[in-house]
């Protein structure tokens, strides 16, 4: 994504490698909430930043 990706948030599905890109955490949360029918295990990172947070499946 180069320079355009800096500061954006990416959620990467650990199982499939699919990913979602959003400009902020609210938009990313909205996109993730639309995933139906399975428990997903995503790694969330902010591009251009070393900080990372993880979401674990809720059961």
LUMDREN-427635 format. One line per 10 residues: for each residue y, z, x of N, C-alpha, C. Coordinates in nm, 3 decimals. Layout:
<marvos>
Y,Z,X,Y,Z,X,Y,Z,X ~ ...
</marvos>
This chain:
<marvos>
-0.120,0.000,0.081,0.000,0.000,0.000,0.126,0.000,0.086 ~ 0.110,0.031,0.210,0.224,0.026,0.300,0.333,0.124,0.262 ~ 0.457,0.083,0.285,0.571,0.171,0.259,0.590,0.200,0.111 ~ 0.552,0.105,0.025,0.568,0.127,-0.119,0.481,0.241,-0.169 ~ 0.373,0.271,-0.099,0.283,0.377,-0.141,0.326,0.516,-0.100 ~ 0.419,0.525,-0.007,0.461,0.657,0.044,0.515,0.744,-0.068 ~ 0.463,0.866,-0.075,0.508,0.961,-0.175,0.435,0.952,-0.308 ~ 0.350,0.851,-0.326,0.275,0.839,-0.451,0.149,0.923,-0.443 ~ 0.093,0.952,-0.559,-0.028,1.032,-0.568,-0.146,0.942,-0.603 ~ -0.259,0.968,-0.539,-0.381,0.890,-0.561,-0.495,0.986,-0.593
-0.570,0.954,-0.697,-0.692,1.028,-0.731,-0.810,0.936,-0.701 ~ -0.898,0.979,-0.612,-1.013,0.899,-0.572,-1.139,0.966,-0.625 ~ -1.218,0.892,-0.702,-1.344,0.944,-0.754,-1.443,0.952,-0.638 ~ -1.493,1.070,-0.612,-1.584,1.089,-0.498,-1.717,1.018,-0.516 ~ -1.757,0.994,-0.640,-1.887,0.932,-0.665,-1.882,0.780,-0.660 ~ -1.779,0.721,-0.720,-1.774,0.575,-0.732,-1.675,0.509,-0.637 ~ -1.578,0.585,-0.588,-1.474,0.526,-0.504,-1.360,0.466,-0.584 ~ -1.368,0.469,-0.717,-1.258,0.421,-0.800,-1.136,0.508,-0.776 ~ -1.019,0.452,-0.795,-0.898,0.530,-0.771,-0.789,0.497,-0.871 ~ -0.700,0.592,-0.890,-0.581,0.578,-0.973,-0.460,0.610,-0.887
-0.352,0.535,-0.907,-0.228,0.559,-0.833,-0.118,0.589,-0.933 ~ -0.037,0.691,-0.904,0.074,0.726,-0.992,0.192,0.774,-0.909 ~ 0.310,0.762,-0.966,0.431,0.802,-0.897,0.454,0.951,-0.892 ~ 0.394,1.026,-0.986,0.409,1.171,-0.985,0.284,1.236,-1.043 ~ 0.275,1.367,-1.029,0.155,1.438,-1.074,0.140,1.436,-1.225 ~ 0.249,1.435,-1.300,0.239,1.430,-1.446,0.175,1.299,-1.491 ~ 0.217,1.189,-1.432,0.159,1.059,-1.467,0.012,1.053,-1.427 ~ -0.021,1.109,-1.312,-0.160,1.111,-1.267,-0.246,1.197,-1.360 ~ -0.194,1.312,-1.400,-0.268,1.398,-1.492,-0.291,1.329,-1.626 ~ -0.192,1.255,-1.673,-0.207,1.182,-1.799,-0.316,1.076,-1.787
-0.318,1.005,-1.676,-0.421,0.902,-1.655,-0.559,0.965,-1.644 ~ -0.571,1.076,-1.574,-0.701,1.142,-1.559,-0.750,1.199,-1.692 ~ -0.658,1.242,-1.777,-0.699,1.301,-1.905,-0.758,1.196,-1.999 ~ -0.732,1.069,-1.973,-0.786,0.961,-2.057,-0.928,0.921,-2.020 ~ -0.981,0.976,-1.912,-1.118,0.944,-1.872,-1.213,1.019,-1.964 ~ -1.298,0.945,-2.033,-1.387,1.004,-2.132,-1.534,0.987,-2.091 ~ -1.616,1.074,-2.144,-1.760,1.056,-2.136,-1.829,1.102,-2.010 ~ -1.756,1.155,-1.915,-1.822,1.204,-1.795,-1.737,1.311,-1.728 ~ -1.802,1.389,-1.647,-1.731,1.485,-1.563,-1.703,1.414,-1.432 ~ -1.579,1.406,-1.395,-1.542,1.335,-1.272,-1.505,1.435,-1.164
-1.529,1.395,-1.042,-1.497,1.478,-0.926,-1.399,1.397,-0.841 ~ -1.272,1.432,-0.849,-1.168,1.356,-0.782,-1.110,1.432,-0.664 ~ -1.072,1.357,-0.563,-0.990,1.410,-0.455,-0.851,1.353,-0.479 ~ -0.752,1.439,-0.481,-0.615,1.396,-0.504,-0.536,1.413,-0.375 ~ -0.469,1.305,-0.336,-0.387,1.310,-0.215,-0.249,1.251,-0.245 ~ -0.155,1.289,-0.165,-0.021,1.229,-0.172,-0.008,1.140,-0.050 ~ 0.019,1.014,-0.074,0.028,0.919,0.036,0.148,0.948,0.124 ~ 0.127,0.943,0.252,0.234,0.969,0.346,0.256,1.116,0.372 ~ 0.166,1.198,0.322,0.178,1.342,0.341,0.043,1.398,0.381 ~ 0.043,1.502,0.462,-0.083,1.563,0.503,-0.136,1.659,0.399
-0.051,1.702,0.307,-0.094,1.798,0.206,-0.190,1.731,0.109 ~ -0.295,1.801,0.071,-0.391,1.749,-0.026,-0.442,1.863,-0.112 ~ -0.469,1.831,-0.237,-0.531,1.928,-0.326,-0.655,1.864,-0.386 ~ -0.748,1.945,-0.430,-0.871,1.893,-0.488,-0.890,1.945,-0.629 ~ -0.947,1.859,-0.714,-0.989,1.900,-0.847,-1.140,1.907,-0.846 ~ -1.194,2.013,-0.897,-1.339,2.029,-0.907,-1.378,2.015,-1.054 ~ -1.498,1.968,-1.081,-1.542,1.956,-1.221,-1.540,2.091,-1.291 ~ -1.494,2.090,-1.414,-1.495,2.211,-1.495,-1.619,2.208,-1.583 ~ -1.697,2.314,-1.580,-1.818,2.317,-1.663,-1.821,2.441,-1.744
</marvos>
